[in-house]
Amino acid sequence: MNLAEFWTGVVMLVAGTSTCTLVTEFSSNRTVLFGNDATLLCTVKYQTEGTVVLWKKIDSGSIILTLNNKTTYRDKYIVANPYNLIIKSVQFQDEGLYECDTGEQRLTVALQVAVPMSNMSMYWNVPQPYQPNTFVNLTCVSINSRPPATLRWFRGAHEVTHASVNNNRWTRENGYGDSSSTLVGQVSSEDIPYVCIADLPDNPGVRTEFLFPSLIGAVNRPNSRYFTHVAIPLFFWLLSYILCL
């Protein structure tokens, strides 16, 4: 029993109160991916007989969603353990302010709906001719996520986001937006790839884009499209020409 629980018990005994409800754990603002379930915490202790706990959506006219562990919206809401609110298959209309009302306490939490980016890419330019330890501008772009993603950089297992520049996020009126970030990377013989990770609030690592295996390989490797569409057909043409002589 922690100190808050102890003093609540003392007050109940001294005052002889017949009703008391104490919330000991409550959710901070949440961001949940579209279509996932959202759990809003309202952990209650010392609930005495006759008291009720309500969940309301207060930005929609204080609509009562649950009464204790019961709800008339069974297809949408579940109450569990014992008063945590589970919102099933979150949609955009589920965004807003929710309130856990115990009579003595009214606690609110904001729910935001997130959508992963529709596209993510990384591009770079390697100076020619290639020289060992060349520095290259690497740019990572995340397109059309809700909200715009936060971009982080790693080299192997080590985060190097602090070295990035031109970190920008653009948000449109509908909450969707784009992000971009640039990192100056060094081409070396260590063969350690750079990694760009896009994060959405409460949903880290939604999408990862690798620059792999290394820039050296990209510089020295033959053009695979040329090899497939030009070199191989040319080889078979020459072979057939020789056989016909």
BAFIMAR-392147 format. One record per residue (C-alpha): x, y, z; residue number from 0; chain; residue in one letter. Coordinates in Angstrom, 2 decimals. Each point is the difference from the previous one (the first is absolute). Layout:
N
- X | Y | Z | NUM | A | A
...
// end
This chain:
245
- 0.00 | 0.00 | 0.00 | 0 | A | M
- 1.45 | 3.40 | -0.97 | 1 | A | N
- -0.30 | 3.22 | 2.02 | 2 | A | L
- -2.98 | 1.34 | -1.98 | 3 | A | A
- -1.96 | -3.22 | 0.56 | 4 | A | E
- 0.85 | 0.03 | 3.73 | 5 | A | F
- -1.23 | 3.55 | 0.61 | 6 | A | W
- -3.15 | -0.63 | -2.03 | 7 | A | T
- -0.79 | -2.93 | 2.31 | 8 | A | G
- 0.66 | 2.15 | 3.08 | 9 | A | V
- -2.30 | 2.76 | -1.26 | 10 | A | V
- -2.76 | -2.52 | -0.66 | 11 | A | M
- 0.27 | -1.41 | 3.52 | 12 | A | L
- 0.15 | 3.37 | 1.78 | 13 | A | V
- -2.70 | 1.69 | -2.03 | 14 | A | A
- -2.22 | -3.04 | -0.06 | 15 | A | G
- -0.89 | 0.75 | -3.60 | 16 | A | T
- -2.25 | -2.52 | -1.73 | 17 | A | S
- 1.27 | 0.59 | -3.52 | 18 | A | T
- 3.51 | 0.40 | -1.33 | 19 | A | C
- 1.63 | -0.79 | -3.31 | 20 | A | T
- 3.71 | 0.52 | -0.69 | 21 | A | L
- 1.62 | -0.15 | -3.45 | 22 | A | V
- 3.58 | -1.24 | 0.40 | 23 | A | T
- 0.99 | -0.30 | -3.68 | 24 | A | E
- -1.19 | 2.01 | -2.97 | 25 | A | F
- 1.06 | 0.30 | -3.64 | 26 | A | S
- 1.90 | 2.92 | -1.42 | 27 | A | S
- -0.98 | 1.17 | -3.48 | 28 | A | N
- 0.11 | -2.86 | -2.48 | 29 | A | R
- 0.70 | -0.41 | -3.71 | 30 | A | T
- -1.21 | -3.27 | -1.55 | 31 | A | V
- 0.36 | -1.36 | -3.53 | 32 | A | L
- -3.16 | 0.02 | -2.09 | 33 | A | F
- -1.83 | -3.32 | 0.38 | 34 | A | G
- 1.80 | -1.05 | 3.19 | 35 | A | N
- -1.59 | -0.23 | 3.45 | 36 | A | D
- 0.62 | 2.80 | 2.51 | 37 | A | A
- 0.12 | -0.59 | 3.77 | 38 | A | T
- -0.65 | 2.99 | 2.28 | 39 | A | L
- 0.97 | -0.70 | 3.62 | 40 | A | L
- -2.14 | 0.89 | 2.99 | 41 | A | C
- 1.14 | -2.26 | 2.83 | 42 | A | T
- -2.29 | 0.41 | 3.01 | 43 | A | V
- 0.49 | -1.01 | 3.64 | 44 | A | K
- -2.15 | 0.49 | 3.10 | 45 | A | Y
- -3.26 | 0.04 | -1.92 | 46 | A | Q
- -2.77 | -0.33 | 2.57 | 47 | A | T
- -3.51 | -1.27 | -0.53 | 48 | A | E
- -2.26 | 2.39 | -1.82 | 49 | A | G
- 2.73 | 1.89 | -1.89 | 50 | A | T
- 0.24 | -0.13 | -3.77 | 51 | A | V
- 2.74 | 0.54 | -2.57 | 52 | A | V
- -0.93 | 1.51 | -3.35 | 53 | A | L
- 1.92 | 0.35 | -3.24 | 54 | A | W
- -1.16 | 2.91 | -2.17 | 55 | A | K
- 0.99 | 1.53 | -3.33 | 56 | A | K
- -0.12 | 3.62 | 1.06 | 57 | A | I
- 0.70 | 1.68 | -3.33 | 58 | A | D
- -3.23 | -1.52 | -1.34 | 59 | A | S
- -2.45 | 1.36 | 2.54 | 60 | A | G
- 1.23 | -2.14 | 2.94 | 61 | A | S
- -1.42 | -3.22 | -1.42 | 62 | A | I
- 0.07 | -2.72 | 2.67 | 63 | A | I
- 1.78 | -3.03 | -1.42 | 64 | A | L
- 0.18 | -2.29 | 3.03 | 65 | A | T
- -1.53 | -0.39 | 3.47 | 66 | A | L
- 2.34 | -1.94 | 2.29 | 67 | A | N
- 0.85 | -3.08 | -2.09 | 68 | A | N
- -3.05 | 0.18 | -2.28 | 69 | A | K
- -0.57 | 1.69 | -3.35 | 70 | A | T
- -2.80 | 0.18 | -2.56 | 71 | A | T
- 2.62 | 0.36 | -2.78 | 72 | A | Y
- 1.32 | -3.56 | 0.16 | 73 | A | R
- 1.21 | -0.01 | -3.60 | 74 | A | D
- 2.29 | 2.94 | 0.76 | 75 | A | K
- 0.99 | 0.01 | 3.69 | 76 | A | Y
- 1.17 | -2.47 | 2.62 | 77 | A | I
- 0.58 | 0.76 | 3.71 | 78 | A | V
- 2.69 | -2.10 | 1.68 | 79 | A | A
- 2.20 | -0.28 | 3.15 | 80 | A | N
- -2.44 | 1.39 | 1.17 | 81 | A | P
- -0.52 | 3.45 | -1.57 | 82 | A | Y
- 2.55 | 0.29 | -2.81 | 83 | A | N
- -1.75 | 1.02 | -3.21 | 84 | A | L
- 0.88 | -1.98 | -3.13 | 85 | A | I
- -1.04 | 1.64 | -3.28 | 86 | A | I
- -0.11 | -2.62 | -2.73 | 87 | A | K
- 1.27 | 0.62 | -3.54 | 88 | A | S
- 0.68 | 3.72 | 0.40 | 89 | A | V
- -1.36 | 2.24 | -2.77 | 90 | A | Q
- 0.40 | 3.73 | -0.64 | 91 | A | F
- -3.34 | 0.76 | 1.70 | 92 | A | Q
- 1.41 | -1.51 | 3.21 | 93 | A | D
- 2.47 | 2.86 | 0.38 | 94 | A | E
- -0.73 | 2.44 | 2.78 | 95 | A | G
- -0.13 | 0.45 | 3.77 | 96 | A | L
- -1.05 | -2.81 | 2.32 | 97 | A | Y
- -0.83 | 0.40 | 3.69 | 98 | A | E
- 0.04 | -2.52 | 2.84 | 99 | A | C
- -2.50 | 1.33 | 2.56 | 100 | A | D
- -0.02 | -1.56 | 3.48 | 101 | A | T
- -2.03 | 2.71 | 1.68 | 102 | A | G
- 2.97 | 1.19 | 2.05 | 103 | A | E
- 2.34 | 0.17 | -3.00 | 104 | A | Q
- -0.43 | 0.91 | -3.66 | 105 | A | R
- 3.07 | -0.85 | -2.04 | 106 | A | L
- 0.33 | 0.62 | -3.73 | 107 | A | T
- 2.18 | -1.51 | -2.72 | 108 | A | V
- 0.33 | 0.97 | -3.67 | 109 | A | A
- 0.04 | -2.70 | -2.66 | 110 | A | L
- 1.59 | 0.60 | -3.42 | 111 | A | Q
- -0.16 | -2.36 | -2.97 | 112 | A | V
- 3.23 | -0.60 | -1.94 | 113 | A | A
- 0.54 | -1.35 | -3.52 | 114 | A | V
- 3.35 | -1.42 | -1.21 | 115 | A | P
- 1.73 | 1.71 | -2.89 | 116 | A | M
- -1.07 | -0.99 | -3.51 | 117 | A | S
- 3.58 | 0.14 | -1.24 | 118 | A | N
- 3.51 | 0.34 | 1.38 | 119 | A | M
- 3.25 | 0.35 | -1.91 | 120 | A | S
- 3.65 | 0.84 | 0.34 | 121 | A | M
- 2.18 | 1.51 | -2.70 | 122 | A | Y
- 3.61 | 1.11 | -0.27 | 123 | A | W
- 2.66 | 1.15 | -2.44 | 124 | A | N
- 3.44 | -1.57 | -0.04 | 125 | A | V
- 2.69 | 2.28 | -1.49 | 126 | A | P
- 1.78 | -1.49 | -3.01 | 127 | A | Q
- 2.65 | -1.25 | -0.28 | 128 | A | P
- -0.39 | -1.75 | 3.34 | 129 | A | Y
- 2.64 | 0.74 | 2.62 | 130 | A | Q
- 0.43 | -1.81 | 3.36 | 131 | A | P
- -1.61 | 1.77 | 2.98 | 132 | A | N
- -2.20 | 2.12 | -2.25 | 133 | A | T
- -2.76 | 1.99 | 1.75 | 134 | A | F
- -3.49 | -0.36 | -1.45 | 135 | A | V
- -3.27 | 1.80 | 0.70 | 136 | A | N
- -2.65 | -2.59 | 0.90 | 137 | A | L
- -3.61 | 1.22 | -0.05 | 138 | A | T
- -2.88 | -1.95 | 1.53 | 139 | A | C
- -3.60 | 0.91 | -0.90 | 140 | A | V
- -3.29 | -1.19 | 1.52 | 141 | A | S
- -3.17 | 0.73 | -2.00 | 142 | A | I
- -3.60 | 0.40 | 1.15 | 143 | A | N
- -0.14 | -1.30 | 3.57 | 144 | A | S
- -2.35 | 1.22 | 2.71 | 145 | A | R
- 1.55 | 1.80 | 1.83 | 146 | A | P
- 3.25 | 0.68 | -1.90 | 147 | A | P
- 2.63 | -2.50 | 1.12 | 148 | A | A
- 3.09 | 0.74 | 2.06 | 149 | A | T
- 3.11 | -1.27 | -1.79 | 150 | A | L
- 2.96 | -1.57 | 1.81 | 151 | A | R
- 3.39 | -1.05 | -1.37 | 152 | A | W
- 2.22 | -2.93 | 0.94 | 153 | A | F
- 3.34 | -1.26 | -1.23 | 154 | A | R
- -0.11 | -3.67 | 0.82 | 155 | A | G
- -1.30 | -0.17 | 3.57 | 156 | A | A
- 1.09 | 3.54 | 0.97 | 157 | A | H
- -2.44 | 2.91 | -0.25 | 158 | A | E
- 1.44 | 3.02 | -1.84 | 159 | A | V
- -3.14 | 2.16 | -0.22 | 160 | A | T
- 1.82 | 2.83 | 1.79 | 161 | A | H
- 2.16 | 0.44 | -3.11 | 162 | A | A
- -2.97 | 0.45 | -2.37 | 163 | A | S
- -1.00 | 3.33 | -1.56 | 164 | A | V
- -2.99 | 1.45 | -1.85 | 165 | A | N
- -2.49 | -1.88 | 2.18 | 166 | A | N
- -3.41 | 1.16 | -1.24 | 167 | A | N
- -3.63 | -1.04 | 0.56 | 168 | A | R
- -2.94 | 1.37 | -1.96 | 169 | A | W
- -3.58 | -0.50 | 1.24 | 170 | A | T
- -3.11 | 0.44 | -2.14 | 171 | A | R
- -3.45 | 0.97 | 1.26 | 172 | A | E
- -1.17 | -3.63 | 0.14 | 173 | A | N
- 2.87 | -0.93 | 2.35 | 174 | A | G
- 2.02 | -1.84 | -2.65 | 175 | A | Y
- 3.45 | 1.24 | -0.89 | 176 | A | G
- 3.54 | -0.66 | -1.21 | 177 | A | D
- 3.45 | -0.03 | 1.62 | 178 | A | S
- 3.57 | 0.21 | -1.24 | 179 | A | S
- 3.44 | -0.20 | 1.56 | 180 | A | S
- 3.57 | 0.15 | -1.36 | 181 | A | T
- 3.11 | -1.63 | 1.43 | 182 | A | L
- 3.58 | 0.36 | -1.20 | 183 | A | V
- 1.26 | -3.58 | -0.20 | 184 | A | G
- 3.50 | -1.25 | -0.65 | 185 | A | Q
- 0.79 | -2.76 | -2.48 | 186 | A | V
- 2.65 | -2.23 | 1.55 | 187 | A | S
- 1.35 | -3.51 | -0.17 | 188 | A | S
- -1.80 | -0.94 | 3.25 | 189 | A | E
- -3.11 | -0.99 | -1.96 | 190 | A | D
- -2.40 | 1.25 | 2.72 | 191 | A | I
- -3.38 | 1.06 | -1.46 | 192 | A | P
- -1.93 | 3.13 | 0.90 | 193 | A | Y
- -3.60 | -0.48 | 1.10 | 194 | A | V
- -2.90 | 2.46 | 0.05 | 195 | A | C
- -2.96 | -0.81 | 2.29 | 196 | A | I
- -3.36 | 1.79 | -0.06 | 197 | A | A
- -1.82 | 0.29 | 3.32 | 198 | A | D
- -3.62 | 0.91 | 0.72 | 199 | A | L
- -1.07 | 0.99 | 3.53 | 200 | A | P
- -0.44 | -3.08 | 2.26 | 201 | A | D
- 0.86 | -2.21 | -3.00 | 202 | A | N
- 3.81 | -0.02 | -0.39 | 203 | A | P
- 1.58 | -1.66 | -2.99 | 204 | A | G
- -3.09 | 0.03 | -2.22 | 205 | A | V
- 2.17 | -0.11 | -3.13 | 206 | A | R
- 3.73 | -0.52 | -0.51 | 207 | A | T
- 1.97 | 0.84 | -3.12 | 208 | A | E
- 3.49 | -1.48 | -0.43 | 209 | A | F
- 2.84 | 1.33 | -2.09 | 210 | A | L
- 1.69 | -3.25 | -0.67 | 211 | A | F
- 2.33 | -1.72 | -0.06 | 212 | A | P
- 2.36 | 2.97 | -0.27 | 213 | A | S
- 0.75 | 2.90 | -2.28 | 214 | A | L
- 3.21 | -1.66 | -1.17 | 215 | A | I
- -1.99 | -2.90 | -1.38 | 216 | A | G
- -2.38 | 2.39 | -1.74 | 217 | A | A
- 2.91 | 1.80 | -1.65 | 218 | A | V
- 1.99 | -3.04 | -1.12 | 219 | A | N
- -2.85 | -2.37 | -0.84 | 220 | A | R
- -0.90 | -0.32 | -3.75 | 221 | A | P
- -3.34 | 1.42 | -1.04 | 222 | A | N
- -2.29 | -3.02 | 0.45 | 223 | A | S
- -2.65 | 1.31 | -2.40 | 224 | A | R
- 2.63 | 0.46 | -2.73 | 225 | A | Y
- 1.38 | -3.47 | 0.66 | 226 | A | F
- -3.45 | -1.63 | -0.25 | 227 | A | T
- -1.41 | 1.90 | -2.96 | 228 | A | H
- 3.11 | 0.66 | -2.10 | 229 | A | V
- 3.00 | -2.17 | 0.86 | 230 | A | A
- -1.78 | -3.38 | 0.13 | 231 | A | I
- -1.96 | 0.43 | -3.28 | 232 | A | P
- 3.17 | 1.25 | -1.69 | 233 | A | L
- 1.90 | -3.09 | 1.16 | 234 | A | F
- -2.60 | -2.39 | -1.46 | 235 | A | F
- -0.12 | 1.96 | -3.27 | 236 | A | W
- 3.78 | -0.29 | -0.37 | 237 | A | L
- -0.14 | -3.72 | 0.83 | 238 | A | L
- -2.65 | -0.69 | -2.65 | 239 | A | S
- 1.95 | 2.06 | -2.55 | 240 | A | Y
- 3.15 | -2.06 | 0.62 | 241 | A | I
- -1.86 | -3.31 | -0.30 | 242 | A | L
- -1.45 | 1.05 | -3.35 | 243 | A | C
- 3.38 | 0.72 | -1.54 | 244 | A | L
// end
